[in-house]
Amino acid sequence: MEFEEALIRCDMIEEYPDDPRGPSCLALGFAGRRPIHAVCAVKVDPDEVLIITVYDPSKRPEKWTEDYRGRKE
């Protein structure tokens, strides 16, 4: 599954400590060459991750830098 492949080797690229759902982050991973962003919250148990949103940032090139690690201004 692409999502699992992307999350296994992902990097945290943004932190959202004040998210109303609890502290969360934006992770970037790749399934092959396809980029995948996932907004995730890590619960008390570090093995438990709440997946909030998943999307393909390459579908919105006007919003993301070429490496998908930063937002365009």
Secondary structure as the mmCIF struct_conf table of DSSP 4:
data_model
#
loop_
_struct_conf.conf_type_id
_struct_conf.id
_struct_conf.beg_label_comp_id
_struct_conf.beg_label_asym_id
_struct_conf.beg_label_seq_id
_struct_conf.end_label_comp_id
_struct_conf.end_label_asym_id
_struct_conf.end_label_seq_id
HELX_RH_AL_P HELX_RH_AL_P1 GLU A 2 ILE A 8
TURN_TY1_P TURN_TY1_P1 ARG A 9 ARG A 9
STRN STRN1 ASP A 11 TYR A 16
TURN_TY1_P TURN_TY1_P2 PRO A 17 ASP A 18
TURN_TY1_P TURN_TY1_P3 PRO A 20 ARG A 21
BEND BEND1 GLY A 22 PRO A 23
STRN STRN2 SER A 24 ALA A 31
TURN_TY1_P TURN_TY1_P4 GLY A 32 ARG A 33
STRN STRN3 ARG A 34 VAL A 42
BEND BEND2 VAL A 44 ASP A 45
TURN_TY1_P TURN_TY1_P5 PRO A 46 ASP A 47
STRN STRN4 VAL A 49 TYR A 55
HELX_RH_3T_P HELX_RH_3T_P1 PRO A 57 LYS A 59
TURN_TY1_P TURN_TY1_P6 PRO A 61 LYS A 63
STRN STRN5 TRP A 64 TRP A 64
TURN_TY1_P TURN_TY1_P7 GLU A 66 ASP A 67
BEND BEND3 TYR A 68 GLY A 70
STRN STRN6 ARG A 71 ARG A 71
#
